[in-house]
Amino acid sequence: MEKNLVEIDTRLGKRSVDASRFITFPRGLIGFENEQQFVLLQIRPDAPLLVLQSVHTPQLGFLVTDPRCFLPDYMPRVSDAELSLLDIADLHDAAILVTVSIPMGEPEKATLNLTGPIIINHICCTGLQIPQNDISGPARVNLYSFEKSDQSESQNT
């Protein structure tokens, strides 16, 4: 199968990406409803962070990660209508991502935003950002707290 490579400008510089990897967000993203085509870009092969990059607007890219790497029990609420729009029967059939905020010059204050998960069906390349209005836990979780607990666990073993 021949790849349809397209060169796009991104926050990470020019990148050649396979156009079949473009993800369509029919409702856009919160605050960017007119931006409907994105692609996921790796920052580094071993990093848990990705950039959800607009295909058409180079300066528009969101740092994202799978929250279940840090919070294994995290599961957003998704309606049957949203599952239908994503063309999936079950949330386990989709990728779940959340945005990561890193204050300028303060990486130790990086947080996961759990109130606006991004759900992606990689088979049909459709995505939705689904606000969570009745989240039972914290809205944001500090990434540095996971690193500290991982270090203390490894020191105790």
Backbone as a chain_set.jsonl record, in Angstrom:
{"seq": "MEKNLVEIDTRLGKRSVDASRFITFPRGLIGFENEQQFVLLQIRPDAPLLVLQSVHTPQLGFLVTDPRCFLPDYMPRVSDAELSLLDIADLHDAAILVTVSIPMGEPEKATLNLTGPIIINHICCTGLQIPQNDISGPARVNLYSFEKSDQSESQNT", "coords": {"N": [[0.85, -1.19, 0.0], [0.702, 2.089, -0.992], [1.933, 5.044, 0.434], [0.378, 8.196, 0.963], [2.041, 10.77, 1.13], [2.157, 13.926, 2.644], [3.414, 17.145, 2.966], [3.476, 19.103, 5.824], [3.361, 22.147, 7.701], [4.323, 22.431, 11.051], [4.163, 22.783, 14.661], [6.474, 21.621, 15.35], [8.159, 21.987, 13.262], [8.657, 21.444, 9.686], [6.932, 18.582, 8.518], [6.619, 15.405, 7.02], [3.742, 13.676, 6.455], [1.522, 10.902, 6.398], [-1.348, 11.201, 4.59], [-3.513, 9.582, 5.076], [-3.531, 9.298, 7.759], [-4.712, 11.504, 8.809], [-6.94, 12.952, 11.099], [-10.318, 13.48, 11.451], [-12.252, 15.863, 13.044], [-15.422, 16.309, 13.492], [-16.805, 18.231, 14.97], [-14.843, 19.965, 15.598], [-12.419, 21.206, 17.98], [-12.667, 22.202, 21.428], [-13.042, 25.624, 21.558], [-11.811, 25.846, 19.143], [-13.497, 25.317, 16.938], [-13.66, 25.488, 14.166], [-11.451, 24.235, 13.209], [-10.81, 21.249, 11.861], [-9.276, 19.15, 10.929], [-6.695, 17.1, 11.955], [-3.508, 15.705, 12.961], [-1.704, 13.146, 14.628], [1.418, 13.525, 16.096], [4.565, 12.173, 16.894], [6.781, 13.193, 19.452], [9.171, 12.238, 20.487], [10.372, 8.92, 19.934], [10.209, 7.294, 22.286], [8.695, 8.706, 24.082], [5.836, 9.482, 26.165], [4.26, 11.531, 25.369], [2.447, 13.254, 22.839], [1.854, 15.297, 19.907], [-1.09, 16.78, 19.003], [-1.696, 17.901, 16.104], [-2.842, 20.579, 14.113], [-3.743, 20.255, 10.741], [-3.911, 22.341, 8.986], [-3.211, 24.745, 10.255], [-0.28, 25.833, 11.267], [0.693, 26.801, 13.816], [-1.056, 25.735, 15.625], [-1.223, 23.315, 17.793], [-1.643, 20.681, 20.08], [-0.366, 19.474, 23.097], [-0.6, 16.176, 24.018], [-1.588, 13.168, 25.791], [-2.013, 9.688, 26.671], [-4.14, 9.282, 29.247], [-4.392, 7.022, 30.778], [-1.95, 5.909, 31.071], [-0.984, 7.039, 33.326], [-3.11, 7.169, 35.076], [-4.649, 4.472, 35.522], [-7.368, 3.746, 35.9], [-8.888, 5.724, 34.732], [-11.713, 6.728, 32.983], [-13.583, 8.28, 30.704], [-16.924, 9.685, 30.476], [-19.105, 8.857, 27.916], [-21.62, 9.461, 25.613], [-24.24, 7.464, 24.053], [-24.905, 8.569, 21.579], [-22.559, 9.943, 20.96], [-20.753, 7.802, 20.795], [-21.856, 6.59, 18.552], [-21.437, 8.594, 16.608], [-18.677, 8.475, 16.541], [-18.473, 6.009, 15.465], [-18.132, 3.61, 16.898], [-18.649, 0.774, 19.023], [-17.998, 0.505, 21.643], [-16.212, 2.186, 24.196], [-13.708, 1.154, 24.683], [-12.747, 0.527, 22.23], [-11.475, 2.673, 21.191], [-8.99, 5.322, 21.068], [-7.975, 7.166, 23.887], [-7.26, 10.378, 24.803], [-5.777, 13.111, 26.612], [-5.312, 16.625, 27.094], [-2.173, 18.178, 27.812], [-0.863, 20.503, 29.972], [1.793, 22.748, 30.226], [3.283, 25.052, 32.136], [5.11, 27.951, 31.111], [8.527, 27.615, 31.427], [8.274, 26.147, 33.741], [8.318, 23.143, 34.027], [7.864, 21.254, 36.01], [5.338, 21.766, 36.879], [3.563, 20.661, 35.125], [0.42, 19.52, 33.937], [-2.27, 17.138, 33.607], [-5.234, 17.54, 31.815], [-8.234, 16.537, 32.729], [-10.853, 17.065, 32.122], [-11.617, 17.444, 29.497], [-11.487, 15.18, 27.574], [-10.156, 13.639, 24.607], [-11.397, 11.649, 22.182], [-10.629, 9.092, 19.942], [-11.315, 7.309, 17.024], [-9.328, 5.206, 15.482], [-9.633, 3.584, 13.274], [-11.551, 4.639, 11.448], [-10.625, 7.169, 11.501], [-11.757, 9.349, 12.986], [-12.548, 11.856, 15.355], [-13.516, 13.115, 18.599], [-13.868, 15.731, 20.961], [-14.831, 15.494, 24.215], [-16.465, 17.103, 26.593], [-16.351, 16.755, 30.135], [-18.656, 17.052, 32.422], [-19.428, 16.207, 34.933], [-17.291, 15.177, 36.501], [-15.811, 12.859, 38.705], [-13.418, 12.816, 40.101], [-10.347, 14.737, 40.48], [-10.06, 17.691, 38.405], [-7.704, 18.363, 37.159], [-4.464, 16.879, 37.06], [-1.29, 16.739, 38.469], [1.58, 16.023, 36.628], [4.148, 15.682, 37.619], [3.809, 14.618, 40.129], [3.372, 11.905, 39.667], [5.856, 11.074, 38.726], [7.449, 11.471, 40.997], [6.263, 9.624, 42.773], [6.786, 7.252, 41.397], [9.582, 7.207, 41.546], [9.983, 6.972, 44.326], [8.812, 4.488, 44.786], [10.528, 2.815, 43.311], [12.851, 3.14, 44.77], [12.18, 1.941, 47.11], [12.11, -0.714, 46.521]], "CA": [[0.0, 0.0, 0.0], [1.523, 3.282, -1.13], [1.544, 6.127, 1.337], [0.103, 9.485, 0.35], [2.737, 11.705, 2.009], [1.881, 15.348, 2.483], [4.266, 17.935, 3.854], [2.735, 20.156, 6.523], [4.09, 22.943, 8.692], [3.823, 22.108, 12.382], [4.885, 23.418, 15.775], [7.759, 20.928, 15.429], [8.837, 22.176, 11.985], [8.014, 20.749, 8.564], [6.841, 17.128, 8.674], [5.915, 14.632, 6.002], [2.809, 12.774, 7.117], [0.625, 10.14, 5.545], [-2.672, 11.832, 4.631], [-4.495, 8.632, 5.606], [-3.494, 9.413, 9.22], [-5.445, 12.7, 9.224], [-8.097, 12.665, 11.943], [-11.352, 14.498, 11.278], [-13.068, 16.196, 14.211], [-16.577, 16.984, 12.89], [-17.208, 19.381, 15.793], [-13.637, 20.699, 15.974], [-12.026, 21.082, 19.382], [-13.201, 23.309, 22.222], [-12.37, 26.89, 21.267], [-11.27, 25.79, 17.78], [-14.527, 24.54, 16.267], [-13.454, 25.51, 12.722], [-10.303, 23.369, 12.897], [-11.395, 19.91, 11.884], [-8.341, 18.102, 10.521], [-5.499, 17.033, 12.79], [-2.695, 14.497, 12.869], [-0.913, 12.913, 15.836], [2.856, 13.475, 15.818], [5.433, 11.804, 18.007], [7.867, 14.12, 19.76], [10.294, 11.286, 20.51], [9.801, 7.57, 19.881], [9.977, 6.688, 23.589], [7.986, 9.639, 24.961], [4.393, 9.255, 26.249], [3.576, 12.732, 24.907], [2.278, 13.441, 21.401], [1.269, 16.575, 19.537], [-2.261, 16.736, 18.14], [-1.35, 19.039, 15.261], [-3.747, 20.98, 13.046], [-3.164, 20.058, 9.421], [-3.955, 23.59, 8.233], [-2.727, 25.892, 11.03], [0.978, 25.354, 11.857], [0.903, 27.163, 15.215], [-2.076, 25.106, 16.463], [-0.931, 21.93, 18.148], [-1.886, 20.445, 21.497], [0.375, 18.396, 23.721], [-1.581, 15.217, 24.525], [-1.097, 11.867, 26.237], [-3.022, 8.743, 27.123], [-4.173, 9.447, 30.704], [-4.358, 5.73, 31.459], [-0.546, 5.615, 31.404], [-0.767, 7.604, 34.651], [-4.313, 6.882, 35.868], [-5.202, 3.299, 34.834], [-8.823, 3.637, 36.034], [-9.568, 6.866, 34.11], [-12.618, 6.376, 31.897], [-14.551, 9.376, 30.546], [-18.305, 9.351, 30.138], [-19.398, 9.109, 26.504], [-23.013, 9.089, 25.34], [-24.474, 6.565, 22.924], [-24.856, 9.384, 20.363], [-21.143, 10.216, 20.667], [-20.203, 6.53, 20.321], [-22.363, 6.418, 17.193], [-20.717, 9.546, 15.763], [-17.321, 7.939, 16.41], [-18.621, 4.721, 14.8], [-17.608, 2.539, 17.746], [-19.659, 0.186, 19.9], [-17.529, 0.549, 23.019], [-15.105, 3.126, 24.38], [-12.449, 0.402, 24.661], [-12.323, 0.418, 20.839], [-10.954, 3.974, 20.776], [-7.889, 5.919, 21.826], [-8.389, 8.242, 24.784], [-6.168, 11.309, 25.054], [-6.093, 14.363, 27.304], [-4.295, 17.646, 26.863], [-1.169, 18.388, 28.85], [-0.471, 21.92, 30.084], [3.089, 22.964, 30.869], [3.54, 26.487, 32.248], [6.397, 28.38, 30.566], [9.661, 27.594, 32.351], [7.962, 25.4, 34.962], [7.866, 21.805, 33.623], [7.413, 20.487, 37.176], [3.922, 22.074, 37.095], [2.782, 20.096, 34.022], [-0.799, 18.86, 34.403], [-3.216, 16.49, 32.695], [-6.583, 18.097, 31.906], [-9.138, 15.391, 32.651], [-12.228, 17.502, 31.86], [-11.905, 17.547, 28.065], [-10.8, 14.104, 26.857], [-10.256, 13.541, 23.156], [-11.625, 10.246, 21.85], [-10.317, 8.917, 18.517], [-11.457, 6.02, 16.365], [-8.234, 5.166, 14.512], [-10.036, 2.841, 12.082], [-12.163, 5.568, 10.485], [-9.943, 8.467, 11.674], [-12.705, 10.35, 13.467], [-12.32, 12.185, 16.751], [-14.394, 14.053, 19.307], [-13.501, 16.153, 22.301], [-16.074, 15.318, 24.952], [-16.376, 17.705, 27.925], [-16.827, 15.963, 31.267], [-19.253, 18.016, 33.342], [-19.633, 15.659, 36.273], [-16.113, 14.359, 36.801], [-15.839, 12.534, 40.131], [-12.108, 13.085, 40.699], [-9.822, 16.073, 40.198], [-10.118, 18.141, 37.015], [-6.316, 18.359, 36.67], [-3.545, 16.088, 37.874], [0.096, 17.125, 38.216], [2.41, 14.922, 36.119], [5.334, 15.533, 38.461], [3.472, 13.765, 41.273], [3.553, 10.511, 39.244], [7.3, 10.835, 38.653], [7.947, 11.361, 42.373], [5.806, 8.367, 43.375], [7.522, 6.193, 40.721], [10.941, 7.184, 42.088], [9.981, 6.455, 45.694], [8.519, 3.057, 44.7], [11.723, 2.102, 42.856], [13.843, 3.197, 45.849], [11.734, 1.033, 48.169], [12.217, -2.121, 46.098]], "C": [[0.889, 1.243, 0.0], [1.004, 4.398, -0.236], [1.361, 7.415, 0.541], [0.721, 10.549, 1.257], [2.446, 13.144, 1.616], [2.797, 16.083, 3.439], [3.426, 19.041, 4.479], [3.688, 20.903, 7.451], [3.462, 22.651, 10.047], [4.583, 22.925, 13.42], [6.271, 22.81, 15.916], [8.58, 21.099, 14.153], [8.078, 21.45, 10.883], [8.055, 19.247, 8.804], [6.138, 16.54, 7.462], [5.043, 13.629, 6.73], [1.94, 12.092, 6.073], [-0.778, 10.737, 5.684], [-3.743, 10.883, 5.157], [-4.522, 8.644, 7.136], [-4.202, 10.681, 9.724], [-6.693, 12.274, 9.988], [-9.083, 13.818, 11.789], [-12.156, 14.628, 12.564], [-14.275, 16.974, 13.687], [-17.058, 18.205, 13.663], [-16.008, 20.247, 16.167], [-13.245, 20.363, 17.399], [-12.524, 22.309, 20.124], [-12.361, 24.566, 21.99], [-11.804, 26.965, 19.853], [-12.225, 24.962, 16.913], [-14.347, 24.499, 14.753], [-12.258, 24.681, 12.276], [-10.778, 21.929, 12.991], [-10.452, 18.804, 11.436], [-7.051, 18.216, 11.307], [-4.738, 15.756, 12.472], [-1.924, 14.377, 14.184], [0.551, 12.754, 15.437], [3.611, 13.058, 17.07], [6.483, 12.882, 18.191], [9.173, 13.344, 19.753], [9.69, 9.896, 20.524], [9.464, 6.967, 21.241], [9.164, 7.558, 24.546], [6.486, 9.343, 24.992], [3.58, 10.452, 25.735], [3.573, 12.789, 23.379], [1.809, 14.864, 21.163], [0.089, 16.293, 18.613], [-2.203, 18.018, 17.319], [-2.421, 19.307, 14.22], [-3.031, 20.797, 11.71], [-3.027, 21.392, 8.686], [-3.373, 24.807, 8.949], [-1.47, 25.476, 11.785], [1.145, 25.649, 13.342], [-0.101, 26.51, 16.163], [-1.77, 23.617, 16.647], [-1.075, 21.786, 19.651], [-1.027, 19.291, 21.97], [-0.656, 17.473, 24.36], [-0.877, 13.941, 24.985], [-2.28, 10.978, 26.571], [-3.049, 8.822, 28.654], [-4.056, 8.126, 31.457], [-2.926, 5.239, 31.697], [-0.249, 6.046, 32.843], [-1.898, 7.246, 35.613], [-5.04, 5.704, 35.214], [-6.722, 3.19, 34.884], [-9.591, 4.77, 35.368], [-10.433, 6.382, 32.943], [-13.654, 7.491, 31.775], [-15.949, 8.845, 30.214], [-18.563, 9.785, 28.692], [-20.811, 8.612, 26.233], [-23.096, 8.113, 24.163], [-24.403, 7.329, 21.605], [-23.41, 9.679, 19.962], [-20.435, 8.943, 20.185], [-20.617, 6.287, 18.877], [-21.636, 7.341, 16.215], [-19.278, 9.088, 15.524], [-17.304, 6.6, 15.675], [-17.921, 3.601, 15.568], [-18.736, 2.043, 18.646], [-19.308, 0.39, 21.363], [-16.323, 1.478, 23.101], [-13.748, 2.428, 24.355], [-11.91, 0.224, 23.24], [-11.67, 1.695, 20.324], [-9.737, 4.364, 21.595], [-8.473, 7.044, 22.673], [-7.154, 9.086, 25.061], [-6.675, 12.478, 25.874], [-4.98, 15.349, 26.999], [-3.39, 17.763, 28.079], [-0.797, 19.863, 28.823], [0.856, 22.007, 30.817], [3.326, 24.468, 30.934], [4.965, 26.823, 31.775], [7.473, 28.387, 31.652], [9.43, 26.812, 33.631], [7.464, 23.988, 34.619], [7.381, 20.957, 34.796], [5.942, 20.747, 37.509], [3.035, 21.568, 35.961], [1.579, 19.335, 34.571], [-1.552, 18.191, 33.255], [-4.571, 17.154, 32.902], [-7.576, 16.965, 31.67], [-10.566, 15.774, 32.278], [-12.581, 17.593, 30.383], [-11.222, 16.464, 27.257], [-11.107, 14.125, 25.359], [-10.33, 12.05, 22.838], [-11.441, 10.085, 20.342], [-10.548, 7.471, 18.103], [-10.398, 5.994, 15.266], [-8.6, 4.425, 13.236], [-10.612, 3.791, 11.033], [-11.601, 6.986, 10.611], [-10.908, 9.6, 11.994], [-12.437, 10.59, 14.94], [-13.352, 13.16, 17.289], [-13.719, 14.464, 20.599], [-14.803, 16.205, 23.085], [-15.927, 15.895, 26.361], [-17.006, 16.818, 28.984], [-17.346, 16.93, 32.323], [-19.365, 17.506, 34.768], [-18.506, 14.697, 36.652], [-16.041, 14.119, 38.311], [-14.511, 12.835, 40.823], [-11.651, 14.499, 40.386], [-9.907, 16.404, 38.703], [-8.74, 18.107, 36.363], [-5.467, 17.547, 37.636], [-2.132, 16.469, 37.474], [0.916, 15.912, 37.777], [3.615, 14.653, 37.009], [5.047, 14.631, 39.657], [3.619, 12.284, 40.919], [5.026, 10.152, 39.219], [7.871, 10.639, 40.053], [7.518, 10.039, 42.998], [6.497, 7.178, 42.704], [8.92, 6.058, 41.277], [10.941, 6.605, 43.495], [9.66, 4.962, 45.71], [9.762, 2.281, 44.3], [12.823, 2.122, 43.929], [13.485, 2.223, 46.973], [11.863, -0.437, 47.783], [13.638, -2.573, 45.989]], "O": [[1.723, 1.421, 0.887], [-0.197, 4.657, -0.163], [2.085, 7.686, -0.417], [0.019, 11.164, 2.061], [2.481, 13.522, 0.445], [2.941, 15.687, 4.596], [2.76, 19.809, 3.785], [4.686, 20.355, 7.919], [2.239, 22.625, 10.187], [5.518, 23.658, 13.097], [7.152, 23.41, 16.533], [9.593, 20.422, 13.979], [6.996, 20.91, 11.111], [9.071, 18.702, 9.235], [5.179, 17.114, 6.946], [5.534, 12.827, 7.525], [1.666, 12.644, 5.007], [-1.33, 10.77, 6.784], [-4.781, 11.337, 5.637], [-5.425, 8.071, 7.746], [-4.281, 10.905, 10.932], [-7.407, 11.358, 9.579], [-8.729, 14.982, 11.974], [-12.669, 13.646, 13.1], [-14.171, 18.179, 13.457], [-17.653, 19.113, 13.083], [-16.142, 21.169, 16.971], [-13.685, 19.358, 17.956], [-12.775, 23.347, 19.51], [-11.147, 24.574, 22.197], [-11.366, 28.029, 19.414], [-11.805, 24.021, 16.24], [-14.831, 23.569, 14.108], [-12.077, 24.451, 11.081], [-11.108, 21.446, 14.075], [-10.795, 17.627, 11.551], [-6.401, 19.261, 11.333], [-5.248, 14.852, 11.809], [-1.539, 15.383, 14.78], [0.885, 11.958, 14.56], [3.327, 13.536, 18.169], [7.014, 13.422, 17.22], [10.146, 13.732, 19.106], [8.603, 9.703, 21.069], [8.511, 6.193, 21.34], [8.967, 7.183, 25.702], [5.912, 8.989, 23.962], [2.352, 10.388, 25.676], [4.548, 12.427, 22.721], [1.413, 15.56, 22.099], [0.241, 15.65, 17.574], [-2.61, 19.084, 17.781], [-2.864, 18.393, 13.525], [-1.857, 21.143, 11.57], [-2.131, 21.556, 7.858], [-3.072, 25.809, 8.3], [-1.566, 24.836, 12.832], [1.692, 24.818, 14.066], [-0.017, 26.705, 17.376], [-2.029, 22.792, 15.771], [-0.673, 22.67, 20.407], [-0.966, 18.248, 21.319], [-1.489, 17.919, 25.149], [0.268, 13.675, 24.619], [-3.404, 11.452, 26.734], [-2.063, 8.458, 29.297], [-3.669, 8.103, 32.625], [-2.71, 4.274, 32.431], [0.631, 5.486, 33.496], [-1.675, 7.046, 36.807], [-5.961, 5.919, 34.426], [-7.315, 2.592, 33.986], [-10.821, 4.789, 35.423], [-9.945, 5.713, 32.033], [-14.513, 7.634, 32.645], [-16.118, 7.721, 29.742], [-18.279, 10.917, 28.303], [-21.159, 7.483, 26.579], [-22.15, 7.961, 23.39], [-23.897, 6.801, 20.614], [-23.071, 9.668, 18.779], [-19.611, 8.999, 19.272], [-19.812, 5.825, 18.069], [-21.262, 6.92, 15.12], [-18.728, 9.287, 14.441], [-16.237, 6.111, 15.304], [-17.223, 2.766, 14.993], [-19.654, 2.789, 18.986], [-20.187, 0.442, 22.223], [-15.513, 1.542, 22.176], [-12.74, 3.057, 24.035], [-10.762, -0.179, 23.056], [-11.345, 1.788, 19.14], [-9.486, 3.816, 22.668], [-9.354, 7.78, 22.228], [-6.127, 8.572, 25.502], [-7.862, 12.801, 25.838], [-3.854, 14.962, 26.686], [-3.789, 17.486, 29.21], [-0.456, 20.405, 27.772], [1.03, 21.421, 31.886], [3.548, 25.1, 29.901], [5.902, 26.063, 32.017], [7.345, 29.075, 32.664], [10.286, 26.806, 34.516], [6.308, 23.666, 34.891], [6.579, 20.043, 34.608], [5.358, 20.035, 38.326], [1.885, 21.991, 35.839], [1.697, 18.596, 35.548], [-1.48, 18.616, 32.102], [-5.013, 17.315, 34.039], [-7.737, 16.495, 30.544], [-11.414, 14.894, 32.129], [-13.747, 17.803, 30.05], [-10.453, 16.771, 26.346], [-12.17, 14.568, 24.923], [-9.429, 11.287, 23.187], [-12.017, 10.838, 19.556], [-10.052, 6.537, 18.733], [-10.538, 6.666, 14.244], [-7.946, 4.614, 12.21], [-10.212, 3.755, 9.87], [-12.045, 7.897, 9.912], [-10.884, 10.659, 11.367], [-12.138, 9.659, 15.688], [-13.973, 13.919, 16.545], [-13.073, 13.649, 21.257], [-15.759, 16.868, 22.682], [-15.334, 15.257, 27.232], [-18.053, 16.209, 28.765], [-16.561, 17.555, 33.037], [-19.393, 18.298, 35.711], [-18.744, 13.562, 37.065], [-16.191, 15.051, 39.101], [-14.495, 13.085, 42.028], [-12.467, 15.363, 40.064], [-9.836, 15.517, 37.852], [-8.619, 17.855, 35.164], [-5.704, 17.524, 38.844], [-1.807, 16.519, 36.287], [0.945, 14.894, 38.469], [4.051, 13.508, 37.133], [5.948, 13.95, 40.146], [3.959, 11.482, 41.788], [5.412, 9.06, 39.638], [8.685, 9.742, 40.273], [8.315, 9.393, 43.679], [6.772, 6.183, 43.375], [9.411, 4.945, 41.468], [11.823, 5.813, 43.826], [10.177, 4.235, 46.558], [10.042, 1.221, 44.86], [13.642, 1.205, 43.981], [14.359, 1.74, 47.694], [11.738, -1.312, 48.639], [13.895, -3.727, 45.645]]}, "num_chains": 1, "name": "protein.A"}
